[in-house]
Amino acid sequence: MNTTQDRLRSLMTASWNMSFWPTLWRVTLGILIMAFHGAPKVLEGKMGGMIEDLTTLGWPMPTVQAFMASYIEFAGGILLILGLFTRPVAAAMVVLFAIITFVYLGQDPFIAKEKAFVFLMMSIYVFWAGPGTWSVDHFLFRKTAAPGPAAR
């Protein structure tokens, strides 16, 4: 017999579906990075401001660096949303946001670099947790059971 107390106990103590969280974080990171950072640079031609900033700072090859950062954000965001090549994309984003946080914004107060730091932490989590079960990676690269002795 299921009483209200049993239902509450189950709600408070039963484990939640943990396979959902990597998917949620991956898709959220992908949408935020692609829509608000990569797409304006790639589709609306706003990469010029980034090139000017990098040139002013004296960074080598500012056009190449701006191009790479913009496409990591844009194409990487799309790949994260799909869950395709999740760990390599997350690793590229970890490197990108570590550079943004600690080098590009290195001299700024933390309040100026907290968004980049949050993206860095989200990228580390996505790299660590993987794509989740609701991803293209899961369906392409999941391990199948080896045939048993009877199948040979």
N, CA, C and O of each residue as an XYZ file, in Angstrom:
608
protein
N       0.850     -1.171      0.000
C       0.000      0.000      0.000
C       0.895      1.233      0.000
O       1.810      1.357      0.815
N       0.616      2.135     -0.922
C       1.435      3.334     -1.093
C       0.763      4.524     -0.414
O      -0.221      5.060     -0.924
N       1.279      4.921      0.696
C       0.708      6.059      1.410
C       1.413      7.335      0.988
O       2.437      7.294      0.306
N       0.867      8.451      1.391
C       1.474      9.743      1.092
C       2.867      9.830      1.691
O       3.777     10.389      1.079
N       3.033      9.287      2.868
C       4.346      9.304      3.517
C       5.366      8.505      2.704
O       6.511      8.933      2.561
N       4.961      7.350      2.170
C       5.855      6.548      1.336
C       6.237      7.300      0.060
O       7.388      7.248     -0.373
N       5.284      7.991     -0.532
C       5.556      8.769     -1.738
C       6.542      9.898     -1.451
O       7.465     10.135     -2.231
N       6.349     10.584     -0.347
C       7.276     11.654      0.040
C       8.666     11.101      0.334
O       9.672     11.698     -0.050
N       8.717      9.970      1.011
C      10.004      9.347      1.316
C      10.723      8.985      0.014
O      11.927      9.204     -0.116
N       9.987      8.438     -0.936
C      10.577      8.090     -2.223
C      11.065      9.335     -2.968
O      12.134      9.320     -3.578
N      10.294     10.389     -2.915
C      10.674     11.638     -3.577
C      11.960     12.205     -2.986
O      12.811     12.716     -3.714
N      12.099     12.115     -1.680
C      13.245     12.707     -1.007
C      14.482     11.828     -1.020
O      15.593     12.346     -0.913
N      14.331     10.531     -1.145
C      15.492      9.651     -1.012
C      15.869      8.903     -2.283
O      17.015      8.472     -2.413
N      14.958      8.737     -3.214
C      15.268      7.993     -4.443
C      16.222      8.816     -5.313
O      16.124     10.041     -5.379
N      17.144      8.116     -5.977
C      18.072      8.836     -6.843
C      17.342      9.333     -8.091
O      16.408      8.697     -8.580
N      17.783     10.464     -8.582
C      17.175     11.051     -9.769
C      17.884     10.500    -10.987
O      18.974      9.938    -10.876
N      17.283     10.655    -12.126
C      17.865     10.164    -13.368
C      19.115     10.970    -13.702
O      19.022     12.047    -14.290
N      20.266     10.457    -13.334
C      21.513     11.208    -13.500
C      21.988     11.254    -14.948
O      22.803     12.112    -15.287
N      21.513     10.373    -15.806
C      21.958     10.402    -17.194
C      21.401     11.613    -17.940
O      21.880     11.944    -19.025
N      20.414     12.263    -17.380
C      19.838     13.446    -18.011
C      20.736     14.669    -17.867
O      20.768     15.510    -18.766
N      21.465     14.790    -16.760
C      22.230     16.005    -16.471
C      23.376     16.269    -17.442
O      23.542     17.420    -17.847
N      24.172     15.289    -17.841
C      25.199     15.603    -18.845
C      24.598     16.139    -20.142
O      25.159     17.039    -20.768
N      23.463     15.586    -20.537
C      22.795     16.071    -21.745
C      22.329     17.511    -21.567
O      22.510     18.339    -22.460
N      21.738     17.807    -20.431
C      21.259     19.168    -20.166
C      22.402     20.172    -20.190
O      22.285     21.219    -20.828
N      23.504     19.874    -19.508
C      24.660     20.789    -19.484
C      25.272     20.947    -20.865
O      25.634     22.056    -21.258
N      25.394     19.836    -21.616
C      25.988     19.876    -22.957
C      25.159     20.742    -23.894
O      25.701     21.595    -24.597
N      23.856     20.528    -23.906
C      22.981     21.297    -24.798
C      22.941     22.760    -24.378
O      22.962     23.642    -25.236
N      22.883     23.038    -23.082
C      22.871     24.423    -22.598
C      24.142     25.146    -22.999
O      24.084     26.267    -23.505
N      25.291     24.520    -22.781
C      26.560     25.134    -23.184
C      26.591     25.364    -24.684
O      26.995     26.434    -25.139
N      26.170     24.372    -25.457
C      26.170     24.508    -26.913
C      25.299     25.656    -27.397
O      25.712     26.421    -28.269
N      24.102     25.786    -26.844
C      23.188     26.862    -27.248
C      23.774     28.229    -26.875
O      23.796     29.145    -27.697
N      24.245     28.358    -25.638
C      24.775     29.653    -25.198
C      25.981     30.085    -26.023
O      26.065     31.235    -26.452
N      26.903     29.173    -26.242
C      28.122     29.514    -26.974
C      27.809     29.783    -28.441
O      28.265     30.778    -29.004
N      27.042     28.910    -29.054
C      26.758     29.070    -30.483
C      25.902     30.304    -30.759
O      26.233     31.103    -31.636
N      24.823     30.464    -30.030
C      23.867     31.523    -30.340
C      24.357     32.919    -29.962
O      24.132     33.875    -30.703
N      25.021     33.042    -28.821
C      25.362     34.370    -28.330
C      26.818     34.768    -28.547
O      27.174     35.931    -28.352
N      27.661     33.824    -28.947
C      29.065     34.164    -29.143
C      29.559     33.805    -30.537
O      30.149     34.648    -31.213
N      29.330     32.575    -30.978
C      29.821     32.150    -32.284
C      29.025     32.704    -33.448
O      29.607     33.215    -34.405
N      27.707     32.613    -33.385
C      26.863     33.041    -34.510
C      27.025     34.525    -34.844
O      27.126     34.856    -36.025
N      27.057     35.433    -33.869
C      27.253     36.835    -34.245
C      28.587     37.086    -34.953
O      28.665     37.915    -35.859
N      29.621     36.376    -34.543
C      30.934     36.566    -35.176
C      30.970     35.975    -36.574
O      31.511     36.583    -37.497
N      30.397     34.792    -36.730
C      30.481     34.087    -38.009
C      29.417     34.568    -38.991
O      29.727     34.841    -40.151
N      28.179     34.675    -38.547
C      27.084     34.989    -39.465
C      26.841     36.486    -39.656
O      26.380     36.910    -40.716
N      27.148     37.277    -38.644
C      26.877     38.712    -38.731
C      28.148     39.537    -38.962
O      28.097     40.767    -38.953
N      29.270     38.875    -39.166
C      30.519     39.576    -39.472
C      31.096     40.387    -38.329
O      31.752     41.401    -38.567
N      30.870     39.969    -37.104
C      31.371     40.719    -35.951
C      32.739     40.226    -35.488
O      33.164     40.525    -34.372
N      33.428     39.470    -36.345
C      34.752     38.981    -36.014
C      35.788     40.105    -36.083
O      36.850     40.009    -35.468
N      35.483     41.163    -36.826
C      36.420     42.276    -36.984
C      36.797     42.940    -35.670
O      37.952     43.319    -35.475
N      35.841     43.083    -34.774
C      36.134     43.685    -33.475
C      37.091     42.833    -32.667
O      37.954     43.359    -31.964
N      36.946     41.539    -32.760
C      37.847     40.638    -32.054
C      39.250     40.711    -32.646
O      40.239     40.690    -31.914
N      39.335     40.798    -33.973
C      40.646     40.923    -34.634
C      41.324     42.218    -34.203
O      42.525     42.230    -33.933
N      40.565     43.303    -34.138
C      41.129     44.586    -33.696
C      41.623     44.509    -32.249
O      42.702     45.011    -31.935
N      40.846     43.889    -31.377
C      41.263     43.736    -29.972
C      42.554     42.938    -29.864
O      43.467     43.325    -29.134
N      42.631     41.825    -30.589
C      43.829     40.992    -30.531
C      45.040     41.708    -31.120
O      46.159     41.545    -30.633
N      44.818     42.501    -32.167
C      45.899     43.284    -32.758
C      46.390     44.333    -31.772
O      47.596     44.519    -31.613
N      45.469     45.018    -31.112
C      45.825     46.039    -30.120
C      46.622     45.430    -28.967
O      47.545     46.057    -28.447
N      46.271     44.225    -28.576
C      46.986     43.552    -27.488
C      48.335     42.986    -27.920
O      49.125     42.547    -27.084
N      48.597     42.998    -29.226
C      49.877     42.508    -29.734
C      49.964     41.000    -29.867
O      51.063     40.446    -29.895
N      48.838     40.332    -29.949
C      48.848     38.878    -30.092
C      49.304     38.501    -31.495
O      48.961     39.185    -32.459
N      50.071     37.425    -31.623
C      50.502     36.998    -32.965
C      49.333     36.409    -33.750
O      48.447     35.776    -33.177
N      49.339     36.618    -35.037
C      48.317     36.103    -35.956
C      46.900     36.348    -35.456
O      46.149     35.392    -35.264
N      46.517     37.600    -35.240
C      45.186     37.879    -34.667
C      44.034     37.398    -35.544
O      42.998     36.984    -35.023
N      44.196     37.445    -36.858
C      43.114     36.994    -37.739
C      42.897     35.494    -37.600
O      41.758     35.033    -37.525
N      43.979     34.736    -37.567
C      43.873     33.278    -37.424
C      43.268     32.925    -36.065
O      42.408     32.050    -35.971
N      43.718     33.604    -35.023
C      43.198     33.308    -33.687
C      41.723     33.668    -33.566
O      40.952     32.926    -32.956
N      41.326     34.790    -34.137
C      39.917     35.189    -34.093
C      39.060     34.198    -34.885
O      37.964     33.833    -34.461
N      39.570     33.773    -36.030
C      38.858     32.798    -36.855
C      38.679     31.489    -36.096
O      37.582     30.931    -36.066
N      39.756     30.995    -35.483
C      39.684     29.727    -34.750
C      38.724     29.828    -33.562
O      37.897     28.941    -33.353
N      38.835     30.899    -32.794
C      37.963     31.064    -31.630
C      36.501     31.156    -32.064
O      35.630     30.544    -31.445
N      36.233     31.905    -33.108
C      34.853     32.079    -33.581
C      34.247     30.766    -34.053
O      33.082     30.476    -33.777
N      35.044     29.970    -34.770
C      34.505     28.706    -35.270
C      34.464     27.619    -34.209
O      33.645     26.705    -34.305
N      35.326     27.692    -33.196
C      35.169     26.782    -32.063
C      33.842     27.082    -31.378
O      33.117     26.165    -30.991
N      33.525     28.361    -31.229
C      32.267     28.744    -30.599
C      31.063     28.378    -31.459
O      30.071     27.863    -30.944
N      31.138     28.638    -32.761
C      29.983     28.415    -33.634
C      29.799     26.937    -33.967
O      28.784     26.341    -33.606
N      30.775     26.343    -34.654
C      30.658     24.931    -35.051
C      30.690     24.023    -33.824
O      29.970     23.027    -33.767
N      31.526     24.368    -32.840
C      31.579     23.582    -31.612
C      30.255     23.602    -30.873
O      29.834     22.588    -30.316
N      29.595     24.759    -30.867
C      28.280     24.854    -30.236
C      27.265     23.960    -30.913
O      26.479     23.288    -30.245
N      27.277     23.946    -32.233
C      26.358     23.077    -32.982
C      26.648     21.608    -32.669
O      25.729     20.821    -32.439
N      27.933     21.249    -32.664
C      28.296     19.860    -32.367
C      27.901     19.468    -30.945
O      27.476     18.337    -30.710
N      28.038     20.393    -29.998
C      27.616     20.092    -28.626
C      26.105     19.901    -28.538
O      25.635     19.004    -27.839
N      25.352     20.724    -29.233
C      23.890     20.572    -29.228
C      23.505     19.188    -29.744
O      22.625     18.530    -29.188
N      24.174     18.756    -30.814
C      23.896     17.435    -31.379
C      24.468     16.303    -30.528
O      23.975     15.176    -30.568
N      25.503     16.610    -29.766
C      26.193     15.572    -29.013
C      27.110     14.761    -29.901
O      27.250     13.553    -29.709
N      27.734     15.406    -30.868
C      28.640     14.746    -31.809
C      30.062     15.208    -31.536
O      30.327     16.410    -31.518
N      30.975     14.279    -31.324
C      32.378     14.564    -30.978
C      32.451     15.460    -29.735
O      33.202     16.435    -29.691
N      31.662     15.105    -28.745
C      31.483     15.944    -27.561
C      32.785     16.191    -26.811
O      33.102     17.340    -26.500
N      33.534     15.159    -26.517
C      34.749     15.358    -25.720
C      35.816     16.149    -26.455
O      36.420     17.024    -25.835
N      36.097     15.904    -27.744
C      37.082     16.757    -28.430
C      36.637     18.225    -28.494
O      37.457     19.128    -28.328
N      35.355     18.462    -28.730
C      34.849     19.837    -28.770
C      34.950     20.476    -27.395
O      35.360     21.630    -27.274
N      34.579     19.731    -26.355
C      34.678     20.269    -24.996
C      36.131     20.559    -24.639
O      36.409     21.553    -23.967
N      37.059     19.717    -25.071
C      38.485     19.970    -24.812
C      38.944     21.253    -25.510
O      39.693     22.040    -24.931
N      38.501     21.462    -26.744
C      38.845     22.707    -27.450
C      38.262     23.915    -26.722
O      38.899     24.965    -26.642
N      37.043     23.762    -26.190
C      36.433     24.871    -25.450
C      37.121     25.105    -24.112
O      37.213     26.248    -23.664
N      37.602     24.057    -23.469
C      38.372     24.234    -22.233
C      39.608     25.075    -22.518
O      39.905     26.017    -21.784
N      40.329     24.737    -23.581
C      41.523     25.500    -23.949
C      41.140     26.938    -24.285
O      41.776     27.876    -23.805
N      40.106     27.118    -25.105
C      39.670     28.457    -25.503
C      39.311     29.314    -24.296
O      39.781     30.445    -24.174
N      38.484     28.782    -23.409
C      38.035     29.592    -22.273
C      39.107     29.746    -21.198
O      39.070     30.710    -20.433
N      40.049     28.830    -21.125
C      41.192     29.030    -20.230
C      42.047     30.196    -20.729
O      42.508     31.018    -19.937
N      42.253     30.260    -22.038
C      43.013     31.378    -22.619
C      42.270     32.689    -22.418
O      42.865     33.697    -22.037
N      40.967     32.672    -22.676
C      40.177     33.896    -22.494
C      40.211     34.345    -21.032
O      40.417     35.526    -20.749
N      40.010     33.406    -20.107
C      39.926     33.750    -18.683
C      41.257     34.201    -18.114
O      41.327     35.226    -17.436
N      42.310     33.450    -18.379
C      43.573     33.692    -17.685
C      44.593     34.503    -18.469
O      45.542     35.027    -17.884
N      44.416     34.617    -19.786
C      45.380     35.384    -20.594
C      44.727     36.645    -21.148
O      45.146     37.758    -20.832
N      43.689     36.466    -21.983
C      43.045     37.610    -22.632
C      42.463     38.579    -21.605
O      42.620     39.793    -21.735
N      41.796     38.048    -20.595
C      41.213     38.879    -19.535
C      42.024     38.795    -18.243
O      41.524     39.144    -17.174
N      43.252     38.341    -18.335
C      44.070     38.062    -17.163
C      44.256     39.217    -16.207
O      44.273     39.009    -14.993
N      44.395     40.429    -16.716
C      44.636     41.594    -15.870
C      43.346     42.241    -15.366
O      43.385     43.121    -14.506
N      42.224     41.811    -15.894
C      40.938     42.398    -15.502
C      40.491     41.846    -14.153
O      40.925     40.767    -13.749
N      39.618     42.587    -13.447
C      39.065     42.040    -12.197
C      38.172     40.837    -12.507
O      37.709     40.665    -13.635
N      37.944     40.019    -11.499
C      37.181     38.783    -11.707
C      35.790     39.048    -12.253
O      35.273     38.249    -13.034
N      35.183     40.141    -11.863
C      33.827     40.456    -12.335
C      33.784     40.562    -13.860
O      32.752     40.281    -14.470
N      34.895     40.963    -14.478
C      34.948     41.099    -15.938
C      35.144     39.754    -16.622
O      34.800     39.597    -17.793
N      35.688     38.793    -15.907
C      35.950     37.503    -16.540
C      35.120     36.352    -15.982
O      35.375     35.190    -16.300
N      34.133     36.669    -15.156
C      33.356     35.594    -14.546
C      32.550     34.802    -15.565
O      32.374     33.596    -15.389
N      32.048     35.441    -16.634
C      31.283     34.705    -17.651
C      32.191     33.704    -18.364
O      31.801     32.558    -18.584
N      33.391     34.133    -18.721
C      34.339     33.214    -19.358
C      34.716     32.091    -18.394
O      34.886     30.947    -18.816
N      34.846     32.403    -17.115
C      35.173     31.392    -16.112
C      34.040     30.375    -15.969
O      34.295     29.178    -15.837
N      32.799     30.841    -15.994
C      31.649     29.932    -15.914
C      31.630     29.015    -17.140
O      31.388     27.815    -17.010
N      31.884     29.572    -18.330
C      31.954     28.743    -19.537
C      33.102     27.745    -19.442
O      32.973     26.613    -19.909
N      34.218     28.145    -18.846
C      35.335     27.230    -18.636
C      34.907     26.069    -17.740
O      35.185     24.910    -18.048
N      34.235     26.377    -16.637
C      33.790     25.325    -15.725
C      32.757     24.414    -16.392
O      32.794     23.199    -16.199
N      31.841     24.984    -17.170
C      30.850     24.170    -17.882
C      31.541     23.258    -18.900
O      31.164     22.096    -19.053
N      32.547     23.785    -19.589
C      33.283     22.985    -20.579
C      34.037     21.842    -19.910
O      34.082     20.730    -20.437
N      34.627     22.115    -18.751
C      35.314     21.057    -18.006
C      34.317     19.978    -17.598
O      34.612     18.788    -17.717
N      33.145     20.379    -17.121
C      32.133     19.395    -16.736
C      31.704     18.552    -17.939
O      31.616     17.329    -17.835
N      31.436     19.198    -19.080
C      30.995     18.457    -20.267
C      32.092     17.494    -20.719
O      31.798     16.369    -21.125
N      33.349     17.924    -20.653
C      34.454     17.033    -21.010
C      34.503     15.847    -20.049
O      34.658     14.704    -20.479
N      34.372     16.113    -18.770
C      34.463     15.074    -17.752
C      33.263     14.119    -17.820
O      33.441     12.902    -17.755
N      32.053     14.656    -17.948
C      30.836     13.833    -17.899
C      30.545     13.125    -19.212
O      29.884     12.086    -19.219
N      31.027     13.667    -20.320
C      30.749     13.061    -21.611
C      29.424     13.540    -22.187
O      28.786     14.439    -21.640
N      29.021     12.938    -23.284
C      27.858     13.447    -24.019
C      26.506     13.129    -23.394
O      25.528     13.819    -23.682
N      26.422     12.124    -22.562
C      25.124     11.703    -22.048
C      24.478     10.702    -22.992
O      24.958     10.473    -24.102
N      23.388     10.115    -22.536
C      22.756      9.065    -23.344
C      21.949      9.618    -24.510
O      21.705      8.899    -25.479
N      21.535     10.860    -24.442
C      20.772     11.456    -25.534
C      21.712     12.264    -26.409
O      21.702     13.494    -26.373
N      22.520     11.576    -27.190
C      23.492     12.241    -28.052
C      23.792     11.358    -29.251
O      23.571     10.147    -29.216
N      24.294     11.970    -30.303
C      24.714     11.211    -31.470
C      25.907     10.330    -31.090
O      25.998      9.187    -31.539
N      26.819     10.851    -30.268
C      27.968     10.054    -29.815
C      27.531      8.742    -29.179
O      28.123      7.693    -29.432
N      26.500      8.806    -28.360
C      26.037      7.605    -27.665
C      25.611      6.535    -28.665
O      25.899      5.354    -28.472
N      24.937      6.939    -29.718
C      24.456      5.969    -30.691
C      25.542      5.510    -31.656
O      25.510      4.370    -32.118
N      26.502      6.377    -31.968
C      27.571      6.005    -32.897
C      28.666      5.177    -32.242
O      29.194      4.245    -32.849
N      29.007      5.518    -30.999
C      30.205      4.951    -30.397
C      29.951      4.062    -29.177
O      30.900      3.677    -28.494
N      28.712      3.735    -28.897
C      28.457      2.897    -27.726
C      29.010      1.495    -27.974
O      29.058      0.999    -29.100
N      29.415      0.898    -26.890
C      29.977     -0.451    -26.978
C      28.830     -1.452    -27.025
O      27.845     -1.325    -26.297
N      28.972     -2.435    -27.880
C      27.976     -3.493    -27.937
C      28.574     -4.709    -27.244
O      29.794     -4.848    -27.150
N      27.731     -5.557    -26.776
C      28.183     -6.736    -26.071
C      28.924     -7.661    -27.040
O      28.511     -7.846    -28.185
N      30.011     -8.229    -26.561
C      30.770     -9.184    -27.377
C      29.974    -10.487    -27.479
O      29.298    -10.880    -26.528
N      30.054    -11.140    -28.606
C      29.317    -12.408    -28.729
C      29.849    -13.440    -27.751
O      31.054    -13.538    -27.521
N      28.949    -14.192    -27.192
C      29.326    -15.225    -26.221
C      29.901    -16.451    -26.908
O      29.971    -16.491    -28.136
N      30.316    -17.455    -26.139
C      30.917    -18.651    -26.708
C      29.959    -19.413    -27.639
O      30.412    -20.071    -28.575
N      28.669    -19.334    -27.401
C      27.699    -20.057    -28.245
C      27.601    -19.454    -29.630
O      27.223    -20.143    -30.578
N      27.939    -18.155    -29.769
C      27.797    -17.487    -31.065
C      28.971    -17.781    -31.974
O      28.912    -17.463    -33.162
N      30.024    -18.369    -31.468
C      31.222    -18.595    -32.289
C      31.139    -19.804    -33.120
O      32.075    -20.112    -33.858
